[in-house]
Amino acid sequence: METLVLTIHILFALALVIVVLLQRSEGGGLGIGGGGGGGGFMTARGTASLMTRLTTILAVGFFSTTIILAIMAGAGNAPVSIVDEVLREIPAGPVVPTGK
């Protein structure tokens, strides 16, 4: 189960990086997915809206899988007290000296 969630988490991370790099930045940046003419099937405004929604969906998926992985990593680990560790090392009964 943990391997499946980790695989999905990695796919979300890669997709999120790609979508963010494809977005048109205000400063020019990579701007690969940005708008000019060229007969694109969507307007620049529609593309920005699609990319924003896709980024939001991928970010929610990424953070959800992060939280699930954190919960899975901490499950089953009981808190350990230092006092319990010391008490396990001390013998329960009286110490009987061996004869010399």
TORVEXLUM-163885 format. One record per atom (N, C-alpha, C, O, CB): chain; residue in three letters; x, y, z; atom name. Coordinates in steps of 0.02 Angstrom, whole numbers. Glycine has a CB too. Example, Ala and Ser with C-alpha at 12.3 -4.5 7.8 and 13.67 -1.06 7.14 Angstrom:
BEGIN
c/r/px/py/pz/a
A/ALA/660/-284/390/N
A/ALA/615/-225/390/CA
A/ALA/660/-165/390/C
A/ALA/712/-166/423/O
A/ALA/565/-224/452/CB
A/SER/642/-112/354/N
A/SER/684/-53/357/CA
A/SER/645/2/394/C
A/SER/670/57/402/O
A/SER/704/-30/286/CB
This chain:
BEGIN
c/r/px/py/pz/a
A/MET/42/-60/0/N
A/MET/0/0/0/CA
A/MET/44/63/0/C
A/MET/31/112/-35/O
A/MET/-47/0/61/CB
A/GLU/96/60/41/N
A/GLU/140/118/45/CA
A/GLU/176/130/-22/C
A/GLU/187/188/-41/O
A/GLU/192/108/101/CB
A/THR/193/77/-56/N
A/THR/227/84/-121/CA
A/THR/180/116/-172/C
A/THR/202/157/-213/O
A/THR/251/15/-147/CB
A/LEU/117/97/-171/N
A/LEU/68/126/-217/CA
A/LEU/60/201/-204/C
A/LEU/61/241/-251/O
A/LEU/0/91/-210/CB
A/VAL/53/220/-142/N
A/VAL/45/291/-125/CA
A/VAL/108/330/-143/C
A/VAL/104/386/-167/O
A/VAL/29/300/-49/CB
A/LEU/166/300/-131/N
A/LEU/229/333/-148/CA
A/LEU/236/343/-224/C
A/LEU/260/395/-247/O
A/LEU/289/293/-121/CB
A/THR/215/293/-262/N
A/THR/217/299/-335/CA
A/THR/171/355/-360/C
A/THR/190/395/-403/O
A/THR/197/232/-368/CB
A/ILE/110/357/-333/N
A/ILE/63/411/-351/CA
A/ILE/91/479/-331/C
A/ILE/84/527/-367/O
A/ILE/-5/399/-317/CB
A/HIS/123/482/-273/N
A/HIS/154/544/-248/CA
A/HIS/208/569/-297/C
A/HIS/211/628/-312/O
A/HIS/184/533/-177/CB
A/ILE/249/524/-320/N
A/ILE/302/543/-367/CA
A/ILE/273/567/-433/C
A/ILE/297/615/-463/O
A/ILE/350/483/-379/CB
A/LEU/220/534/-456/N
A/LEU/187/555/-518/CA
A/LEU/157/625/-510/C
A/LEU/161/666/-556/O
A/LEU/133/505/-539/CB
A/PHE/125/638/-452/N
A/PHE/99/705/-439/CA
A/PHE/155/757/-440/C
A/PHE/147/811/-468/O
A/PHE/62/706/-372/CB
A/ALA/211/740/-409/N
A/ALA/267/787/-406/CA
A/ALA/294/803/-476/C
A/ALA/305/862/-492/O
A/ALA/324/759/-362/CB
A/LEU/303/752/-516/N
A/LEU/328/764/-584/CA
A/LEU/279/804/-626/C
A/LEU/299/851/-661/O
A/LEU/343/697/-619/CB
A/ALA/215/786/-622/N
A/ALA/164/823/-660/CA
A/ALA/160/895/-637/C
A/ALA/152/940/-678/O
A/ALA/96/789/-653/CB
A/LEU/165/907/-572/N
A/LEU/162/975/-546/CA
A/LEU/221/1017/-570/C
A/LEU/212/1075/-588/O
A/LEU/162/973/-469/CB
A/VAL/280/988/-572/N
A/VAL/339/1025/-597/CA
A/VAL/329/1042/-671/C
A/VAL/344/1098/-692/O
A/VAL/403/983/-587/CB
A/ILE/305/995/-709/N
A/ILE/296/1006/-781/CA
A/ILE/243/1061/-794/C
A/ILE/253/1105/-835/O
A/ILE/275/941/-817/CB
A/VAL/187/1057/-757/N
A/VAL/134/1106/-767/CA
A/VAL/157/1176/-747/C
A/VAL/140/1225/-780/O
A/VAL/71/1086/-727/CB
A/VAL/194/1180/-693/N
A/VAL/218/1246/-671/CA
A/VAL/267/1275/-723/C
A/VAL/266/1335/-737/O
A/VAL/253/1241/-601/CB
A/LEU/310/1233/-750/N
A/LEU/358/1257/-801/CA
A/LEU/323/1277/-866/C
A/LEU/349/1319/-902/O
A/LEU/410/1205/-814/CB
A/LEU/267/1247/-881/N
A/LEU/231/1264/-943/CA
A/LEU/191/1329/-938/C
A/LEU/173/1357/-989/O
A/LEU/184/1208/-961/CB
A/GLN/179/1352/-877/N
A/GLN/139/1413/-869/CA
A/GLN/177/1474/-893/C
A/GLN/238/1478/-887/O
A/GLN/117/1421/-797/CB
A/ARG/139/1520/-919/N
A/ARG/169/1583/-941/CA
A/ARG/182/1627/-880/C
A/ARG/136/1642/-842/O
A/ARG/124/1619/-993/CB
A/SER/243/1648/-872/N
A/SER/259/1691/-815/CA
A/SER/251/1764/-835/C
A/SER/250/1781/-895/O
A/SER/331/1678/-790/CB
A/GLU/245/1807/-786/N
A/GLU/237/1878/-800/CA
A/GLU/301/1909/-826/C
A/GLU/299/1959/-862/O
A/GLU/214/1915/-738/CB
A/GLY/358/1880/-807/N
A/GLY/421/1908/-829/CA
A/GLY/446/1879/-894/C
A/GLY/499/1899/-918/O
A/GLY/472/1896/-776/CB
A/GLY/411/1834/-924/N
A/GLY/434/1804/-986/CA
A/GLY/454/1732/-975/C
A/GLY/429/1688/-1009/O
A/GLY/492/1843/-1015/CB
A/GLY/499/1719/-928/N
A/GLY/520/1652/-908/CA
A/GLY/523/1603/-966/C
A/GLY/544/1621/-1021/O
A/GLY/473/1625/-857/CB
A/LEU/504/1542/-954/N
A/LEU/502/1492/-1008/CA
A/LEU/443/1506/-1054/C
A/LEU/451/1507/-1115/O
A/LEU/497/1421/-978/CB
A/GLY/384/1516/-1025/N
A/GLY/326/1534/-1065/CA
A/GLY/311/1485/-1121/C
A/GLY/285/1506/-1173/O
A/GLY/336/1601/-1094/CB
A/ILE/325/1422/-1112/N
A/ILE/315/1373/-1165/CA
A/ILE/241/1366/-1182/C
A/ILE/222/1362/-1240/O
A/ILE/344/1305/-1144/CB
A/GLY/199/1364/-1130/N
A/GLY/128/1354/-1142/CA
A/GLY/90/1417/-1156/C
A/GLY/29/1415/-1163/O
A/GLY/98/1319/-1084/CB
A/GLY/124/1472/-1159/N
A/GLY/90/1536/-1166/CA
A/GLY/65/1549/-1235/C
A/GLY/78/1512/-1282/O
A/GLY/135/1590/-1146/CB
A/GLY/31/1599/-1239/N
A/GLY/-7/1617/-1294/CA
A/GLY/13/1647/-1354/C
A/GLY/-31/1686/-1334/O
A/GLY/-46/1650/-1275/CB
A/GLY/30/1666/-1398/N
A/GLY/35/1695/-1461/CA
A/GLY/-15/1665/-1508/C
A/GLY/-55/1622/-1489/O
A/GLY/102/1688/-1487/CB
A/GLY/-14/1688/-1570/N
A/GLY/-63/1663/-1619/CA
A/GLY/-50/1590/-1635/C
A/GLY/-49/1548/-1590/O
A/GLY/-60/1704/-1683/CB
A/GLY/-40/1576/-1698/N
A/GLY/-24/1508/-1717/CA
A/GLY/-85/1462/-1720/C
A/GLY/-76/1402/-1728/O
A/GLY/25/1480/-1671/CB
A/GLY/-145/1489/-1713/N
A/GLY/-204/1447/-1720/CA
A/GLY/-214/1398/-1664/C
A/GLY/-237/1342/-1676/O
A/GLY/-201/1411/-1784/CB
A/GLY/-197/1416/-1604/N
A/GLY/-208/1372/-1547/CA
A/GLY/-282/1358/-1537/C
A/GLY/-324/1397/-1558/O
A/GLY/-178/1402/-1484/CB
A/PHE/-296/1302/-1505/N
A/PHE/-367/1284/-1497/CA
A/PHE/-399/1321/-1439/C
A/PHE/-460/1319/-1432/O
A/PHE/-373/1210/-1486/CB
A/MET/-360/1354/-1397/N
A/MET/-387/1392/-1341/CA
A/MET/-358/1462/-1342/C
A/MET/-303/1474/-1367/O
A/MET/-373/1357/-1273/CB
A/THR/-395/1508/-1313/N
A/THR/-368/1576/-1308/CA
A/THR/-318/1577/-1251/C
A/THR/-312/1530/-1212/O
A/THR/-425/1627/-1295/CB
A/ALA/-280/1632/-1246/N
A/ALA/-230/1638/-1193/CA
A/ALA/-264/1637/-1125/C
A/ALA/-238/1609/-1077/O
A/ALA/-189/1703/-1202/CB
A/ARG/-322/1669/-1121/N
A/ARG/-358/1670/-1058/CA
A/ARG/-382/1601/-1038/C
A/ARG/-378/1582/-980/O
A/ARG/-417/1719/-1062/CB
A/GLY/-408/1563/-1086/N
A/GLY/-432/1495/-1073/CA
A/GLY/-375/1449/-1053/C
A/GLY/-384/1406/-1009/O
A/GLY/-467/1468/-1134/CB
A/THR/-317/1457/-1084/N
A/THR/-260/1416/-1067/CA
A/THR/-237/1431/-996/C
A/THR/-221/1385/-959/O
A/THR/-203/1428/-1117/CB
A/ALA/-235/1495/-978/N
A/ALA/-214/1513/-910/CA
A/ALA/-263/1485/-859/C
A/ALA/-241/1461/-806/O
A/ALA/-210/1590/-903/CB
A/SER/-327/1487/-874/N
A/SER/-376/1460/-828/CA
A/SER/-367/1384/-821/C
A/SER/-371/1358/-765/O
A/SER/-447/1476/-852/CB
A/LEU/-356/1350/-876/N
A/LEU/-345/1278/-875/CA
A/LEU/-283/1260/-836/C
A/LEU/-284/1214/-795/O
A/LEU/-341/1250/-946/CB
A/MET/-229/1296/-847/N
A/MET/-166/1281/-813/CA
A/MET/-171/1296/-738/C
A/MET/-143/1260/-697/O
A/MET/-109/1322/-843/CB
A/THR/-208/1348/-720/N
A/THR/-217/1364/-650/CA
A/THR/-257/1309/-615/C
A/THR/-240/1289/-560/O
A/THR/-253/1432/-643/CB
A/ARG/-310/1286/-647/N
A/ARG/-350/1233/-617/CA
A/ARG/-310/1168/-612/C
A/ARG/-313/1133/-561/O
A/ARG/-413/1220/-659/CB
A/LEU/-272/1153/-664/N
A/LEU/-231/1093/-663/CA
A/LEU/-178/1096/-609/C
A/LEU/-165/1047/-575/O
A/LEU/-199/1081/-731/CB
A/THR/-148/1154/-600/N
A/THR/-98/1164/-547/CA
A/THR/-130/1154/-479/C
A/THR/-100/1122/-435/O
A/THR/-66/1234/-552/CB
A/THR/-190/1181/-469/N
A/THR/-225/1173/-406/CA
A/THR/-241/1101/-391/C
A/THR/-231/1077/-335/O
A/THR/-289/1215/-406/CB
A/ILE/-266/1065/-441/N
A/ILE/-283/995/-432/CA
A/ILE/-221/953/-416/C
A/ILE/-223/911/-371/O
A/ILE/-317/967/-495/CB
A/LEU/-167/965/-452/N
A/LEU/-106/928/-439/CA
A/LEU/-76/945/-371/C
A/LEU/-49/901/-337/O
A/LEU/-55/943/-494/CB
A/ALA/-81/1008/-350/N
A/ALA/-55/1028/-284/CA
A/ALA/-95/995/-228/C
A/ALA/-66/972/-179/O
A/ALA/-57/1104/-276/CB
A/VAL/-161/993/-236/N
A/VAL/-202/960/-185/CA
A/VAL/-186/886/-181/C
A/VAL/-180/858/-127/O
A/VAL/-278/970/-201/CB
A/GLY/-177/854/-239/N
A/GLY/-158/783/-240/CA
A/GLY/-90/771/-209/C
A/GLY/-81/723/-172/O
A/GLY/-158/758/-311/CB
A/PHE/-42/816/-224/N
A/PHE/25/809/-196/CA
A/PHE/24/815/-120/C
A/PHE/55/775/-85/O
A/PHE/72/862/-225/CB
A/PHE/-10/866/-94/N
A/PHE/-12/875/-21/CA
A/PHE/-52/820/13/C
A/PHE/-36/800/69/O
A/PHE/-41/943/-3/CB
A/SER/-104/795/-20/N
A/SER/-143/740/8/CA
A/SER/-100/677/15/C
A/SER/-100/644/67/O
A/SER/-205/725/-35/CB
A/THR/-63/661/-38/N
A/THR/-20/602/-34/CA
A/THR/37/612/16/C
A/THR/60/564/47/O
A/THR/9/585/-103/CB
A/THR/60/674/24/N
A/THR/111/688/75/CA
A/THR/85/673/144/C
A/THR/119/642/185/O
A/THR/134/761/70/CB
A/ILE/24/696/159/N
A/ILE/-6/685/224/CA
A/ILE/-19/610/235/C
A/ILE/-7/584/290/O
A/ILE/-72/724/232/CB
A/ILE/-43/575/184/N
A/ILE/-55/503/190/CA
A/ILE/10/466/204/C
A/ILE/11/421/246/O
A/ILE/-88/476/126/CB
A/LEU/63/484/169/N
A/LEU/128/451/181/CA
A/LEU/154/465/251/C
A/LEU/183/421/283/O
A/LEU/179/475/129/CB
A/ALA/144/526/276/N
A/ALA/165/542/344/CA
A/ALA/127/502/396/C
A/ALA/156/478/445/O
A/ALA/157/617/358/CB
A/ILE/62/494/385/N
A/ILE/21/454/431/CA
A/ILE/42/381/428/C
A/ILE/47/348/480/O
A/ILE/-54/461/414/CB
A/MET/55/356/368/N
A/MET/75/286/361/CA
A/MET/143/273/393/C
A/MET/156/220/420/O
A/MET/77/266/287/CB
A/ALA/188/322/390/N
A/ALA/254/314/419/CA
A/ALA/252/313/495/C
A/ALA/292/279/527/O
A/ALA/301/370/395/CB
A/GLY/204/350/524/N
A/GLY/200/353/597/CA
A/GLY/154/301/627/C
A/GLY/152/294/688/O
A/GLY/177/420/617/CB
A/ALA/117/264/585/N
A/ALA/70/215/612/CA
A/ALA/107/155/641/C
A/ALA/155/131/612/O
A/ALA/21/192/556/CB
A/GLY/83/132/697/N
A/GLY/111/72/728/CA
A/GLY/172/85/772/C
A/GLY/197/39/804/O
A/GLY/129/24/676/CB
A/ASN/195/146/774/N
A/ASN/252/162/816/CA
A/ASN/227/189/882/C
A/ASN/204/246/887/O
A/ASN/299/213/782/CB
A/ALA/231/148/933/N
A/ALA/209/171/999/CA
A/ALA/263/216/1029/C
A/ALA/322/204/1020/O
A/ALA/196/110/1046/CB
A/PRO/242/268/1064/N
A/PRO/292/311/1095/CA
A/PRO/331/273/1147/C
A/PRO/303/233/1185/O
A/PRO/259/372/1127/CB
A/VAL/396/285/1149/N
A/VAL/440/249/1195/CA
A/VAL/462/297/1250/C
A/VAL/484/353/1237/O
A/VAL/502/220/1157/CB
A/SER/454/274/1311/N
A/SER/476/314/1368/CA
A/SER/545/292/1390/C
A/SER/560/232/1391/O
A/SER/425/309/1426/CB
A/ILE/587/339/1408/N
A/ILE/654/323/1432/CA
A/ILE/649/284/1498/C
A/ILE/690/240/1511/O
A/ILE/696/387/1441/CB
A/VAL/600/301/1539/N
A/VAL/592/268/1603/CA
A/VAL/577/193/1592/C
A/VAL/603/151/1627/O
A/VAL/535/301/1645/CB
A/ASP/535/178/1543/N
A/ASP/520/108/1528/CA
A/ASP/582/70/1507/C
A/ASP/590/12/1525/O
A/ASP/467/104/1474/CB
A/GLU/625/102/1470/N
A/GLU/687/70/1448/CA
A/GLU/732/54/1508/C
A/GLU/761/-1/1511/O
A/GLU/725/116/1399/CB
A/VAL/737/100/1555/N
A/VAL/779/89/1614/CA
A/VAL/750/34/1658/C
A/VAL/786/-8/1683/O
A/VAL/787/154/1655/CB
A/LEU/684/34/1667/N
A/LEU/652/-16/1709/CA
A/LEU/659/-86/1679/C
A/LEU/661/-135/1717/O
A/LEU/579/0/1718/CB
A/ARG/663/-93/1615/N
A/ARG/673/-159/1584/CA
A/ARG/743/-185/1599/C
A/ARG/752/-246/1602/O
A/ARG/662/-155/1509/CB
A/GLU/791/-142/1607/N
A/GLU/860/-164/1618/CA
A/GLU/873/-182/1691/C
A/GLU/918/-222/1704/O
A/GLU/908/-109/1597/CB
A/ILE/835/-155/1738/N
A/ILE/844/-170/1809/CA
A/ILE/809/-236/1824/C
A/ILE/751/-245/1805/O
A/ILE/816/-112/1855/CB
A/PRO/843/-282/1858/N
A/PRO/811/-346/1875/CA
A/PRO/753/-335/1924/C
A/PRO/755/-290/1966/O
A/PRO/861/-394/1906/CB
A/ALA/700/-376/1917/N
A/ALA/640/-366/1956/CA
A/ALA/648/-387/2029/C
A/ALA/622/-353/2073/O
A/ALA/583/-405/1926/CB
A/GLY/684/-440/2042/N
A/GLY/691/-466/2111/CA
A/GLY/755/-443/2144/C
A/GLY/795/-407/2114/O
A/GLY/688/-541/2111/CB
A/PRO/764/-464/2207/N
A/PRO/827/-445/2241/CA
A/PRO/886/-481/2211/C
A/PRO/880/-537/2185/O
A/PRO/822/-461/2317/CB
A/VAL/942/-449/2214/N
A/VAL/1003/-477/2187/CA
A/VAL/1034/-522/2240/C
A/VAL/1049/-499/2295/O
A/VAL/1052/-421/2165/CB
A/VAL/1043/-585/2224/N
A/VAL/1073/-633/2271/CA
A/VAL/1146/-641/2252/C
A/VAL/1163/-661/2196/O
A/VAL/1036/-703/2269/CB
A/PRO/1191/-626/2300/N
A/PRO/1262/-634/2285/CA
A/PRO/1280/-707/2276/C
A/PRO/1254/-751/2310/O
A/PRO/1305/-602/2340/CB
A/THR/1324/-719/2232/N
A/THR/1348/-787/2221/CA
A/THR/1401/-802/2273/C
A/THR/1439/-757/2292/O
A/THR/1376/-796/2149/CB
A/GLY/1406/-864/2296/N
A/GLY/1453/-883/2348/CA
A/GLY/1525/-882/2326/C
A/GLY/1541/-898/2269/O
A/GLY/1437/-952/2374/CB
A/LYS/1569/-861/2373/N
A/LYS/1640/-860/2359/CA
A/LYS/1675/-906/2406/C
A/LYS/1736/-913/2402/O
A/LYS/1669/-790/2363/CB
